Amino acid sequence: DEWWGFLGFDDCTQEREWSDAERDSFRAVAHMLGTAMERQQGLHCLLGYGARGTVWAMLMGELLAAQLEGEPLPLERDLVAALDPARFLLRRLRRS
């Protein structure tokens, strides 16, 4: 396992102790994100839309399908780059 960065969860309204189950859930989420960022061939994740999921999920599905099939993208390239879940990792790799 390689350390890539930091994923933080905070309760900003009050001090609290996270339960073992909550910590396990956070670790699972961090692991899923790390796995997605590795960009393993055949692994495609569309995650974390929250309340805007009904708006973004269809457009991101169209984007993913276009990328997989080599078809024209439904969004401008600059916007695609801004939405890339690995954008921070890619930026760090470009700088080094």
PyMOL CGO cylinders between C-alpha atoms (Angstrom):
from pymol import cmd
from pymol.cgo import CYLINDER

trace = [
    CYLINDER, 0.00, 0.00, 0.00, 1.19, 3.47, -0.90, 0.3, 1, 1, 1, 1, 1, 1,
    CYLINDER, 1.19, 3.47, -0.90, 0.13, 6.64, 0.92, 0.3, 1, 1, 1, 1, 1, 1,
    CYLINDER, 0.13, 6.64, 0.92, -1.36, 9.14, -1.57, 0.3, 1, 1, 1, 1, 1, 1,
    CYLINDER, -1.36, 9.14, -1.57, -2.79, 11.83, 0.62, 0.3, 1, 1, 1, 1, 1, 1,
    CYLINDER, -2.79, 11.83, 0.62, -5.30, 12.60, 3.31, 0.3, 1, 1, 1, 1, 1, 1,
    CYLINDER, -5.30, 12.60, 3.31, -9.06, 12.17, 3.45, 0.3, 1, 1, 1, 1, 1, 1,
    CYLINDER, -9.06, 12.17, 3.45, -10.62, 13.96, 6.42, 0.3, 1, 1, 1, 1, 1, 1,
    CYLINDER, -10.62, 13.96, 6.42, -14.02, 13.81, 8.08, 0.3, 1, 1, 1, 1, 1, 1,
    CYLINDER, -14.02, 13.81, 8.08, -15.02, 16.40, 10.66, 0.3, 1, 1, 1, 1, 1, 1,
    CYLINDER, -15.02, 16.40, 10.66, -18.01, 17.21, 12.77, 0.3, 1, 1, 1, 1, 1, 1,
    CYLINDER, -18.01, 17.21, 12.77, -17.78, 21.00, 12.69, 0.3, 1, 1, 1, 1, 1, 1,
    CYLINDER, -17.78, 21.00, 12.69, -20.64, 21.62, 15.11, 0.3, 1, 1, 1, 1, 1, 1,
    CYLINDER, -20.64, 21.62, 15.11, -19.32, 19.83, 18.18, 0.3, 1, 1, 1, 1, 1, 1,
    CYLINDER, -19.32, 19.83, 18.18, -16.42, 17.79, 19.44, 0.3, 1, 1, 1, 1, 1, 1,
    CYLINDER, -16.42, 17.79, 19.44, -17.03, 14.09, 19.13, 0.3, 1, 1, 1, 1, 1, 1,
    CYLINDER, -17.03, 14.09, 19.13, -15.47, 10.67, 19.22, 0.3, 1, 1, 1, 1, 1, 1,
    CYLINDER, -15.47, 10.67, 19.22, -16.07, 8.64, 16.07, 0.3, 1, 1, 1, 1, 1, 1,
    CYLINDER, -16.07, 8.64, 16.07, -17.32, 5.12, 16.76, 0.3, 1, 1, 1, 1, 1, 1,
    CYLINDER, -17.32, 5.12, 16.76, -15.44, 2.04, 15.56, 0.3, 1, 1, 1, 1, 1, 1,
    CYLINDER, -15.44, 2.04, 15.56, -18.15, 1.44, 12.95, 0.3, 1, 1, 1, 1, 1, 1,
    CYLINDER, -18.15, 1.44, 12.95, -17.85, 5.02, 11.66, 0.3, 1, 1, 1, 1, 1, 1,
    CYLINDER, -17.85, 5.02, 11.66, -14.05, 4.77, 11.46, 0.3, 1, 1, 1, 1, 1, 1,
    CYLINDER, -14.05, 4.77, 11.46, -14.38, 1.46, 9.59, 0.3, 1, 1, 1, 1, 1, 1,
    CYLINDER, -14.38, 1.46, 9.59, -16.80, 3.12, 7.15, 0.3, 1, 1, 1, 1, 1, 1,
    CYLINDER, -16.80, 3.12, 7.15, -14.39, 6.01, 6.57, 0.3, 1, 1, 1, 1, 1, 1,
    CYLINDER, -14.39, 6.01, 6.57, -11.55, 3.56, 5.92, 0.3, 1, 1, 1, 1, 1, 1,
    CYLINDER, -11.55, 3.56, 5.92, -13.72, 1.68, 3.43, 0.3, 1, 1, 1, 1, 1, 1,
    CYLINDER, -13.72, 1.68, 3.43, -14.57, 4.90, 1.59, 0.3, 1, 1, 1, 1, 1, 1,
    CYLINDER, -14.57, 4.90, 1.59, -10.91, 5.94, 1.52, 0.3, 1, 1, 1, 1, 1, 1,
    CYLINDER, -10.91, 5.94, 1.52, -9.96, 2.53, 0.17, 0.3, 1, 1, 1, 1, 1, 1,
    CYLINDER, -9.96, 2.53, 0.17, -12.60, 2.73, -2.58, 0.3, 1, 1, 1, 1, 1, 1,
    CYLINDER, -12.60, 2.73, -2.58, -11.40, 6.17, -3.61, 0.3, 1, 1, 1, 1, 1, 1,
    CYLINDER, -11.40, 6.17, -3.61, -7.78, 5.03, -3.64, 0.3, 1, 1, 1, 1, 1, 1,
    CYLINDER, -7.78, 5.03, -3.64, -8.68, 2.04, -5.76, 0.3, 1, 1, 1, 1, 1, 1,
    CYLINDER, -8.68, 2.04, -5.76, -10.58, 4.23, -8.21, 0.3, 1, 1, 1, 1, 1, 1,
    CYLINDER, -10.58, 4.23, -8.21, -7.66, 6.62, -8.42, 0.3, 1, 1, 1, 1, 1, 1,
    CYLINDER, -7.66, 6.62, -8.42, -5.30, 3.83, -9.37, 0.3, 1, 1, 1, 1, 1, 1,
    CYLINDER, -5.30, 3.83, -9.37, -7.24, 3.65, -12.63, 0.3, 1, 1, 1, 1, 1, 1,
    CYLINDER, -7.24, 3.65, -12.63, -7.04, -0.09, -12.86, 0.3, 1, 1, 1, 1, 1, 1,
    CYLINDER, -7.04, -0.09, -12.86, -8.15, -1.25, -16.26, 0.3, 1, 1, 1, 1, 1, 1,
    CYLINDER, -8.15, -1.25, -16.26, -11.80, -2.22, -16.20, 0.3, 1, 1, 1, 1, 1, 1,
    CYLINDER, -11.80, -2.22, -16.20, -12.58, -0.32, -12.98, 0.3, 1, 1, 1, 1, 1, 1,
    CYLINDER, -12.58, -0.32, -12.98, -14.99, 2.57, -13.43, 0.3, 1, 1, 1, 1, 1, 1,
    CYLINDER, -14.99, 2.57, -13.43, -16.63, 4.39, -10.52, 0.3, 1, 1, 1, 1, 1, 1,
    CYLINDER, -16.63, 4.39, -10.52, -19.17, 7.16, -10.49, 0.3, 1, 1, 1, 1, 1, 1,
    CYLINDER, -19.17, 7.16, -10.49, -19.40, 8.15, -6.82, 0.3, 1, 1, 1, 1, 1, 1,
    CYLINDER, -19.40, 8.15, -6.82, -20.09, 10.98, -4.41, 0.3, 1, 1, 1, 1, 1, 1,
    CYLINDER, -20.09, 10.98, -4.41, -22.81, 13.03, -6.06, 0.3, 1, 1, 1, 1, 1, 1,
    CYLINDER, -22.81, 13.03, -6.06, -24.76, 13.65, -2.87, 0.3, 1, 1, 1, 1, 1, 1,
    CYLINDER, -24.76, 13.65, -2.87, -27.92, 15.70, -3.26, 0.3, 1, 1, 1, 1, 1, 1,
    CYLINDER, -27.92, 15.70, -3.26, -27.07, 16.58, -6.86, 0.3, 1, 1, 1, 1, 1, 1,
    CYLINDER, -27.07, 16.58, -6.86, -26.91, 12.95, -7.96, 0.3, 1, 1, 1, 1, 1, 1,
    CYLINDER, -26.91, 12.95, -7.96, -30.06, 13.07, -10.05, 0.3, 1, 1, 1, 1, 1, 1,
    CYLINDER, -30.06, 13.07, -10.05, -28.60, 15.94, -12.08, 0.3, 1, 1, 1, 1, 1, 1,
    CYLINDER, -28.60, 15.94, -12.08, -24.99, 14.78, -12.41, 0.3, 1, 1, 1, 1, 1, 1,
    CYLINDER, -24.99, 14.78, -12.41, -25.30, 10.99, -12.64, 0.3, 1, 1, 1, 1, 1, 1,
    CYLINDER, -25.30, 10.99, -12.64, -26.73, 10.87, -16.17, 0.3, 1, 1, 1, 1, 1, 1,
    CYLINDER, -26.73, 10.87, -16.17, -24.23, 13.41, -17.55, 0.3, 1, 1, 1, 1, 1, 1,
    CYLINDER, -24.23, 13.41, -17.55, -21.28, 11.66, -15.90, 0.3, 1, 1, 1, 1, 1, 1,
    CYLINDER, -21.28, 11.66, -15.90, -22.53, 8.32, -17.23, 0.3, 1, 1, 1, 1, 1, 1,
    CYLINDER, -22.53, 8.32, -17.23, -22.59, 9.82, -20.72, 0.3, 1, 1, 1, 1, 1, 1,
    CYLINDER, -22.59, 9.82, -20.72, -19.08, 11.18, -20.21, 0.3, 1, 1, 1, 1, 1, 1,
    CYLINDER, -19.08, 11.18, -20.21, -17.75, 7.83, -18.99, 0.3, 1, 1, 1, 1, 1, 1,
    CYLINDER, -17.75, 7.83, -18.99, -19.38, 5.97, -21.90, 0.3, 1, 1, 1, 1, 1, 1,
    CYLINDER, -19.38, 5.97, -21.90, -17.90, 8.45, -24.41, 0.3, 1, 1, 1, 1, 1, 1,
    CYLINDER, -17.90, 8.45, -24.41, -14.44, 8.05, -22.87, 0.3, 1, 1, 1, 1, 1, 1,
    CYLINDER, -14.44, 8.05, -22.87, -14.66, 4.25, -22.91, 0.3, 1, 1, 1, 1, 1, 1,
    CYLINDER, -14.66, 4.25, -22.91, -15.89, 4.10, -26.52, 0.3, 1, 1, 1, 1, 1, 1,
    CYLINDER, -15.89, 4.10, -26.52, -13.61, 6.83, -27.89, 0.3, 1, 1, 1, 1, 1, 1,
    CYLINDER, -13.61, 6.83, -27.89, -16.61, 8.93, -28.92, 0.3, 1, 1, 1, 1, 1, 1,
    CYLINDER, -16.61, 8.93, -28.92, -16.86, 12.75, -28.83, 0.3, 1, 1, 1, 1, 1, 1,
    CYLINDER, -16.86, 12.75, -28.83, -17.17, 14.00, -25.25, 0.3, 1, 1, 1, 1, 1, 1,
    CYLINDER, -17.17, 14.00, -25.25, -20.47, 15.58, -24.14, 0.3, 1, 1, 1, 1, 1, 1,
    CYLINDER, -20.47, 15.58, -24.14, -18.50, 18.34, -22.35, 0.3, 1, 1, 1, 1, 1, 1,
    CYLINDER, -18.50, 18.34, -22.35, -15.61, 20.66, -23.18, 0.3, 1, 1, 1, 1, 1, 1,
    CYLINDER, -15.61, 20.66, -23.18, -12.17, 19.17, -22.43, 0.3, 1, 1, 1, 1, 1, 1,
    CYLINDER, -12.17, 19.17, -22.43, -11.38, 21.85, -19.81, 0.3, 1, 1, 1, 1, 1, 1,
    CYLINDER, -11.38, 21.85, -19.81, -14.53, 20.94, -17.89, 0.3, 1, 1, 1, 1, 1, 1,
    CYLINDER, -14.53, 20.94, -17.89, -13.75, 17.21, -18.21, 0.3, 1, 1, 1, 1, 1, 1,
    CYLINDER, -13.75, 17.21, -18.21, -10.28, 17.86, -16.74, 0.3, 1, 1, 1, 1, 1, 1,
    CYLINDER, -10.28, 17.86, -16.74, -11.82, 19.90, -13.89, 0.3, 1, 1, 1, 1, 1, 1,
    CYLINDER, -11.82, 19.90, -13.89, -14.21, 17.03, -13.06, 0.3, 1, 1, 1, 1, 1, 1,
    CYLINDER, -14.21, 17.03, -13.06, -11.61, 14.24, -13.23, 0.3, 1, 1, 1, 1, 1, 1,
    CYLINDER, -11.61, 14.24, -13.23, -11.55, 12.44, -9.84, 0.3, 1, 1, 1, 1, 1, 1,
    CYLINDER, -11.55, 12.44, -9.84, -7.78, 11.95, -10.19, 0.3, 1, 1, 1, 1, 1, 1,
    CYLINDER, -7.78, 11.95, -10.19, -7.11, 15.63, -11.02, 0.3, 1, 1, 1, 1, 1, 1,
    CYLINDER, -7.11, 15.63, -11.02, -5.11, 16.27, -7.84, 0.3, 1, 1, 1, 1, 1, 1,
    CYLINDER, -5.11, 16.27, -7.84, -2.98, 13.17, -8.32, 0.3, 1, 1, 1, 1, 1, 1,
    CYLINDER, -2.98, 13.17, -8.32, -2.42, 14.00, -12.00, 0.3, 1, 1, 1, 1, 1, 1,
    CYLINDER, -2.42, 14.00, -12.00, -1.46, 17.60, -11.12, 0.3, 1, 1, 1, 1, 1, 1,
    CYLINDER, -1.46, 17.60, -11.12, 1.06, 16.35, -8.57, 0.3, 1, 1, 1, 1, 1, 1,
    CYLINDER, 1.06, 16.35, -8.57, 2.53, 13.90, -11.08, 0.3, 1, 1, 1, 1, 1, 1,
    CYLINDER, 2.53, 13.90, -11.08, 2.87, 16.65, -13.72, 0.3, 1, 1, 1, 1, 1, 1,
    CYLINDER, 2.87, 16.65, -13.72, 4.75, 18.87, -11.24, 0.3, 1, 1, 1, 1, 1, 1,
    CYLINDER, 4.75, 18.87, -11.24, 7.25, 16.18, -10.26, 0.3, 1, 1, 1, 1, 1, 1,
]
cmd.load_cgo(trace, "trace")
